[in-house]
Amino acid sequence: MFVKKAGSTSDSFSKYRPTKTIAKQKRSFRDNVGTSKRNERSKRPDNSPPLGSTLTSPIITLVVGPDARLFACHEEILTLSPFFAAICRGQFLESSTKRISLPEEIPEVFSSVLEYMYKNDYYPKLLHNKRSNSWELEDSKKVAGGKGASESSVYHPTTGQTLLKDTLIYCTAERYGLDDLKRLALRKQGLQSGIQCATILASARYAYANTPDSDSKLRAHYLALIIRSRNTFKRSGTMQMEMEAGGKLFFDLFVAMANHIEDISSITKSPR
C-alpha cells in the first residue's frame, strides 16, 4: 500500500521519486525474513545467553499503558533490544523487582513487539504465496469486519486518533533499536488496503513526529502513497484541512510531487 522518508532540506528530497525507489529494491523480502533473526541476535549485548538458549533467564514484568497492563518476558529475549538492554544493566543491577514501567506505550502495540521478539513475526503473519510468488498477510482474504480487518488500526489515546498499527509498531521499533522489526512493519503496512484517508494522514503526521529526520523509509512511504493515490486525496476534505494546517509533511510532499513530475517529463522527452 505505501512507502518512504525525509531528511535534510538540501539533499534528501531527491529520494522521493516513487517510481524509481520502488524499482531499486533488489533483494527479496524472503531474504530479509531469512536473515532478520540472525541480524537481531548479532546485536545482543556481550553478556547475553548464547544461541540455542532454553530461555531460563529471569522473567521481567512490564507494566504497560495508562491502565497498567502486565506483560512478562524473559530477560534474554527483552535484551535483544538495546533500549531494554541498557535498562536491565542499570536498573536491575542490584534490584530484585525485575519490573519496568512503560506508561506511554499502547498495550496492543507492545504485545506485537513482544510477539516479534519471540517468534520473529507478529499477527497477522507475513505469508508467501507460492502460487503467485507474492507476499500476503494472514487472514487477508477475510471479509471486511473480520479479525484481519480489525487489526490494521489502533486507537491512540494520546493523539485521540485512530492510527495504523504497523506505523505505531515501526515507531516503537525505532525507539527500541529493532531495525528488522521496522523493516517487517513497513512491509506489512504496504500490504494493507482499504484504509480511510483520515487514518492515513493522521498516521503520516504521527510518523513524522516520532521518527528522526534521518529516517529513509516510513516518511517516504507515506509520500509515495499519497502521490499514487492523488486522485482520491485531492477530493478529500481531510486532506484540505491537513494541508491548511501545514507542517513538514506537506513541504516534503510538494518536493516529492515535483520530483515525480520531473521523472515523468524526462521519460516523455527521452528518445525512443
N, C-alpha and C positions, 0 to 999 in steps of 0.2 A: 504493500500500500504506500509506503513513504520512505524518505532518506535525506541526511546531510548536515552542515555546520557553518560557523562564522568565527573569524579570528580577528586580527588587526585590520584596521580600515584600509591599509595600503596594499597588503599582499595576499590576503586570504580570500577575497571575494571572487577571484578568478576561478576558484574551485567550484563555484555554484553554477555549473553547466550540466543540467540534469542528464542530457542525452549522452554526454561524454563520461560522466562519472559512473553511470550505470555500466557502460561498456568496458570500463577499465578493470572491473573485478575479474581476476584471472583464476584465483583459487576457488574451488567449490566449497560450499558450506559443509559438505560432508567431511572435507579435510579438516575444517576448523573443529567440527564436533569430535573427530577422532583424536585431536591433539589438545583440546581445551583443558581436560583434566590434568594432563601432564604439565601443561603450562602453569596451571594454578598451583599444582603441588610444588613446582620448582620455586615458587615464591614463598614457601613456608619459612618461618624463622629457623635458625640453625638448631635450636633445641627442640624442634617438633619431632614427633614419632616418625620412624621410617615408613616407607611404603609397605603395605601388607599388614599394617597395624590392625588389631582386632577391636579397636575402639574401647580400650579400657581406661582411657584418660578420665579425669574428673568431669562431672556434669556441671555445667554452668546454667544458672537460671537467668532468663532475660525477661524483664518487666517492660512490656511494650505498649505504647499508646496512652492516651489520657485515662482509659479505663483499666490500665494496669493488667493487661492480659499476660499470662505467664507462658513462656516457651522454655524448652530445655534443649541443650546442645552439648555434645562432647567438646572438651576444650581443644583437642587436636583438630577437630573439624572447624571450630569457630576461628582458630588462629590461622586458617588459610587466608583470612582477611588481614592485611597489615593493620587496619584500623583496630580490630579486636585483639590482634597480637600485642599491640602497644598497650592496650588497656590491661590485658592479662599480665604482662610483665610488670606493670606499675601497680595497679590497684590490688592485685591478688598476691603480690609477693609475700605479704605476711598476713593475709586475710583468709578466714575460713568460711566466709559467707558465700563466695562464688556467685555473686549476683551483679548484674548490670542493668541499670535503668535507662530505658530509651523512650522517654515520654513523647517525643516528637514523631516517632515512627508510626506508620499505619500497619496494624496487625496483618491485614490481608496481603500487603506487600512484603512485609518481613517474613511471613510464612513462606512465600515463594522463594525468597532469598535463601532461607534455611534449606528448603527442599532442594534447591540447586546445589548447595554446598555438600549435601549428602549424595545426591543422585545425578549431578551434572545436567539437570533439566528441571523444569517446573511445569505445572499444569497451566494450560493444555500443552502436552508434549509436542515436540517437533518431530514429524514423521516423514520418511522418504517414501514417495510413491514410485515404486519401481516401474510400474506400467507406463506412467507419463514422464518418468525421470524428473520429478519435481518435488518440492517440499511443501508440506501442508501441516496444519495444526490438528491435533487430536480433537475429535468431535466437531470439526469444521463443517461437516455436512448436516449437522442437526438443524432443525427448523428454528426460525427466529424465536427467541424466548427460551430456548433450551439452555442447558448448562454451559455449553461452549460460548453462546452469545452473551450470557450474563457476565462472563469472566473478563471481557475486554476492557471494561472501565470500572473505576472505583471512586467513590465519593471521598474527596479530600477535605477534612474538616477545617483545616487552617485557611484554605482559599475559599471554602464554601462552594466549590465547583466539582463537577464530575470530570475526572481526568483519565487518560488512557493508562491502564495498569502497566503496560510494558515501558512506558515513559517513566513512570514512578520507579519501576524496578531498575531501569537504566541509571537514573539519577542516584538511587540508593547504592548501586554498584559502584558508581563514581566515588561516592564518599567512602565506601568500604575498600576501595582498591581492587575490585574484582573485574579485571578487564575482559575476561572471557564471558562473564555474565552480561556485561554491556553489549558485546557482540551478539550474544544469543537473544537478548531482549530486543535489540534493533531488528534482527532478522525476523523475529516473531511479529513485531509490530508491522513490518512490511507485508505480512500475510493477512492482516486484518482488513475487513471491508465493511461497508455499510455504516460507517461512523459519521455522526452528525457534525456539521461544520463548526458549531459552537464548541463541541468537545475537542475537536482538532485544534482550534485556535487557542482555547484555554490551556490545552496540553503543551502547545508550542510556546506560549508565554512561560509556563512552568519550566519547560526545558531550558529556556534562555536564562531564567532566574537561578537555576540550580545546576548549571554546567559552566565550566570555565570558558573564557573566550578562545582558548586553545582547542576546545572540543571540535573535532573534524567530522563527526558522524551525525549525531542526533539533530543538531540545529539544521544542518543542510538537508537532512531527511525531510524535515517539515517544509523547507523552502521548495524542494523538488516536488513534494506532494501538492502544494498549493499551485505551483506552476502547471503541473499536469492536469489538475482539476480546476483550472482557472475559470472555465465556463460556469461551473457550479458556484465557486466562491464569489464571482463578480455579481451574482444575483442574491447574495446572502446579506441580509440586514445586519447580522452579527459581524460580518467582515467589515462592513462600512463603519460600524461603531468602533471596532477594534483599531482600524486604520486612523480614525479621527483621534483616538486616544494616543496613538503613536507608540514609539518605543524602538529599540534597536532591531527587533524582529522585522519591522517593516522597512527599515533602511536596507537591511540585508536582502530582503525580498526584492526591493527595487533593483539592487545591483545584480541579483541573480536573474531577474527578468531581462535586464539589459544585456547580460552575457548570453542568455538564451536567444535573444533576438539577433545578436551578432553571429552566433553559431548558425542560425538559420540563414542569415544573409550570406555568410561565407560559403555555405553549401550551394545556395542558389546561384552565386556568381562563379563558382568553380567550373572549369571546362569539363565537358563530358566526353 
